[in-house]
């Protein structure tokens, strides 16, 4: 897990609650853009794009303006969502470990085993 870099000036006291909510917001953003499990990435994207009451509260608790955060992220969130929509849903328990666009995949059967190969 990544940690937030915080600069504290001499005499400034740490605010653990502020740091906690900043970490919650950071984790949602990190999940939306870096999560390899597609379902979890989509969940984070929906939460951030929706700009709902929970999102607004987390931003306020993190001392961030929810409108500003949403405005700064929305184009990148839409682009990431389009990218994730290029993946076909697969039913394997390992379907989200290494996401590859579905158009590159085809299955072959050899000796009762299934292998997945990249195709052009």
Beta strands, then each sheet from edge to edge (+ up, - down):
strand 1: 105-110
strand 2: 113-118
sheet 1: 1+ 2-
end
